[in-house]
């Protein structure tokens, strides 16, 4: 049979494969075979494989052992190939190298369910194939597969013959050649196999000095049954070559070898899904189908795209071949050669949209490959792991294995086409790629999913991002107080902060892990220079943006420069000082956002956090919808305490820093009670109100933090008390100056100590009266009288000059 005839035969095979795809869609009845399959599938109970990907690996193995009682599941975990066995298989053996083994699920092939072992290192392949297999099973009745007989071709080259006469002699004696061939493979014949025929082909003309002679090939077509058959074909080519040479009567025997391009041994898988059932993500079925067709046509017309298109198909095919002990290299060679048979290099899959007589549209997908698969022989008897994978796959025959391979290849390609058409290939791929990065960075298995979620939320997939997260997790593990029960959390939210400026000692990075209630989706907040991050940050914190935080952080140093702390060196402990100041600013912002956004509920949230931080057993019922800011604040304070405990040896300074943070928390919460009318404001309690309100400008923290850059031998408990008193005085003066300035700008916020002083003194209508401003500021000075003996005028002039610092 010529190659042209062979190709024609392939067209005949296709007709068998897709029992008349077009005819099947012309039945004109919506109750198609596909629909009946859908009903059957939908009526089944939930799959025992549901949630399989979420189970720990040991639980997966235990499930396999229950389903396959004879399975030695430990083989998958410990391996089965001994060094001695490996040494027998290859030359110069020095050991073994392993690949992950996973299971492709949900495959319905010719009405039979398959669990498909797949071995490969590339992420997303198994997940994508399993997802599409479920999709095709539920909406298209599964994959339909047709395979041809397991016939391989063995080639014998004859050089220097007259092709016409040689062909005639071979054709006339073909039965003799078949019989001779079968006499040398009696065992295969006893199994139902053996030589099925002979065909010839002229390769090229060989020009000599006297005449032109031909080079021809004689092919023996061998039914190899359940074996792959390459060794048998090679043996028969060698043993039959002289016999055929004697029949031809001329020429020289050349190469004698089997071919991997087994065009007689075909496997085809196809599916048919109603277009109206193709809806996925945010697109309807028609849009998905059209997108897939466009992606396919791109591969048809651009060879660079074709290469990647076919590589994706072979991702699935090779993974199954490796897991089931098949010759994946031979399968690869056959597939890519087959892609060129029609001229050029074409996609191995085909997609089209067809209509039935009622006008209902269907997406048809097909993958056809020459594929040699075996259930016996070769390495299958050498490596015990293959016994286990074949057991899981249901002990398939060679032809069934071929059907599985092409179905998985088609599923993998359909997954890629759909992803490209709808959302882009990277989204799912990078999430799984992130797992590889996490593993390579040494992340413990129980934290892999958290780290992957963090990388995905940042859009940064590298080891540095993993290390940032693990540092945050270390802090979280140390500081966690158990204020939220284990049963109430599902996963973690995150807050990523990155502040960068040339005037900072270094880029400041914070990663905070935040417990998330089971009924809430995780939130991943980033505070960076990125415009999108700034936009998201602004929705929570209003006008106090990233830029505002940076300015406050930089301006905080100016307060220290006019305070004359003993032995102060700006560069000493600069990194830690900036980090603590940043956390202080963030705490202040989060507290303010909670109190402004949630009103009275916000006060209860702050009381809950205050209680937790003080170690109280009082429980507050906080709505789970408010979890993020509540838990973010708790984590910020815990992180602050962690850095203080880890880096500050001076007991008095540690206690003063923590105490002032708690005073700020309490003060801000109490000041809003006045604003919301929970506590009545009078002349008698006004001094308490303004004292609480002054913690909006937490300058005491700035002064205490900068003590870290001082000569520690000169820092006594008495000096720290002096700094705390100085800070409180400055805060009162600063908040009063700030609020008067706001009044001059016609700011109508009711959170203004000057406005409230006017109100309790019956002067609310006289805001711009200069006499009132002076009287108000004098009253503040009276509150500060006697607290400290230091002249604060230099400090206050600096604060006045930097009104940005007061914009809190």
Steps between C-alpha positions, in 0.01 A plus 500: 500500500644843404521791742234680296269204552598493866390858538172421327455217746542745784202689363303177516613452858373847584159403373497214751634713777232762513196297408413761245544816701297706259230235460472474876428871518239477226253295698295810560404396851621686807496169689830397342726221617710773662202624699407151618854452621473830683190378679674178599799689636291750692304221666813343645596553860777742587835361395715335762776716359333825602748718688783258423741786421437654842592186697847446648706255294472228765120522489511467120709184530261359762207563265683315222564206731130480583403512134771257390549246782792329323685827442829555676456873545836538669662449161382845399656658808821299538567401140545148367804501278805368684852608404568146380195507273595842368852376428355217291292743294759760390872529457729691737218520755563727798153514656140602435314824438133541583197691375177589683216254437145634497158380395294633214138472614151517354585332167201333337620315188257295292267498798762367743650703784878508526745613765808602304851494653713789372871558566655840427658799670306778325225666705140544385494210252323248725264761645405631155448154350287387796289815491432466128431128532226581749369776274488270196344216700225714645420709192601280210461143622874437520760409238430260213804298396579272208825306460624278219681169524847507662691471172860621477717533190846350466712649221760323284698709251623354169759696302560480126183331378253554220203617701229393256619140475591479868156625602333249267700211649427605857127540430482161325677331793347699783331196658829309498665795672220515758525129570879516530473793736241323717720194522745717690248639749293196593435623854351825371291304250373283785375817670309600188765726351766464234569634153190638328642616170781648293527828311770677303607853427760657272729730701719656232704426189865406528699624204803290395742538207311249287138525606247632745400264779245540779504494877183344637358406836296191579278532804377208706171580676507322836209461741678518836193455721560632856867581454648817361671281241818685408734219601296240316483715187875556503560126540266406214654761269841345553383140463283560192733730306702227330186302416351805325834574332492156344148564370605831342815345360707815501617794710676544827335481842513831687345607830263264681303672774150572631340843464333702775265657245234233544231632265323164517471526879279804546309636798244778475306675773225753448231683691186687405360768732194713433616859461231617740668284768849646447451807722805553721616777730329821381445392138199329349532178299510670161782731607701209641454294182600787275804571716612137478459499122705820472775351717498183287518695174799689632677166543395393151650806333809574711766233540648658812162477669459146361814388683369616838149377421631148440739516793201561727324194360807288568517633857198283571592209272857468629397527865271198469754312288769551764271392783392183315846400380450579131769610254423870520793586273361279225155648553643851472689414181190348339276791600719777362576308181130436454442875528698543175339229284260736325784740422643765732446463873142506623317492835432147618152593630207626295208717610187609317143605561219298338120524507235233513184528290324692778774764488657407834874562492769266630872544557686197365852423617723219371851365553637223277846349550702203383576354840663177614400396852554176689352327800770231504870468441791742510558694820152413629641183655811671633362781717232398757364855501346435158296215646354752744426770240336248265287377791383855575423553131282188499745257333439642153594319181752653263223648284322637806825663612527662159143627538579640843809678369321675215207594727733657754687680221172635363385605847827680565480682167137597551590639844776712344278621214225598739735675740665692217162600363350608832755605763856442380716199568713648777237545768455136589849399395678753720299403805626145466847620401501689829479167683827395341662827610369454855630143517841602364519775763452244778145593604346233727219303329235637738580858390522445123143614424542814713823594326348436155202722584738771616712486183185504285360801685828687447538388139864421584624145466853470636696369797535851646124533535486160668770604747308819583191297577689249714648783708146625557385150591780473754380821662141382487589166660684675783238767567175303449290517814219270392236772514319343207422132538646252256152395395402850391775551242517366152816653360716809526469851366815705454621857517815581307676831564795629301628852569793618291682835494864611467489671843406176675773275634362221283180388333254409774296186434232359727301183437209445733298179522141557604256234614187475284163368620360198320209693350716778356725514196866582564606858436846582371589866553816658363637836611756588232573763238301305241201710380258208531620431855458867588144491365407196711667652806308824453166320509574392858705789635369795301734790427780366719676319220838339445648843424365640826649212699838554333497874576408444864774240530763734358382802702512305826879540500471878514340480844800310633744751354356786711449294817870448576490141625822397686762340277262481206649367174266509202649191334499280810216246495350702212339199332327384819393855589335552161332159517350569843388849396333354190310245708395777739367708211312199361347423839380859525350485148326167555349613832373820338358308201316260733352781709395703196371215285311298761386780741371345824592151380850633445528592868411143591761369254771713664385388845532139378854554373592690817368211708696246298823698525457544874444126543143539622254211482211731408355387165346733244274385219647666195312455168707275273456757221721736707772241550768654280563830678444337841755226436735731311516731802556206734779371281664844465517537877629143541766563235598824670544317830701230325753749361526673838552174693753375246708817470477712816687399813404801712208380711372852575501597134320179396227555755463869412460427127236233558315705758483803272356292215228378732436855624461608136258217431295583809517876444383497139216264586385718793522822295254360247255420777470876548456557126223240470320627811565187705679716756372853552757780458506767771738766628586267785613206284639701207861457617451120491351525151786704354753274673348198325471689170866600509600138434405561137845655482703237680824691541580323827564185299734684266709632792510162675598316183783744433648419840625184326747721314630656822777415742326220691719546809332836556143368465348453844144442611483863612612621158238286330232648727623844397475409129146365548395823674667704225317301238164554666559874521600519136199291396258734678660810349518337157136390491383843611710676233385250241129545579520880497676478166221274371244757612686769307470275193121471560530129566163398646602168655343454839815320617654838591599588854470872430143466369400294800660753739296775332183290534527437873579869554202615293716654230425262215403783263827686556751259348707762319519734795874554571434556868341157527797336330743661743283408799476139384877464451558661840269243661712224352818657637334505841433128472869447427621731776740334742532172308852574377768764549625492138436790262296348217480809280774379266322170457163663441640734238627195314158338525326816378735513206408144401122511501502182295612324814188627676256390232371202700 
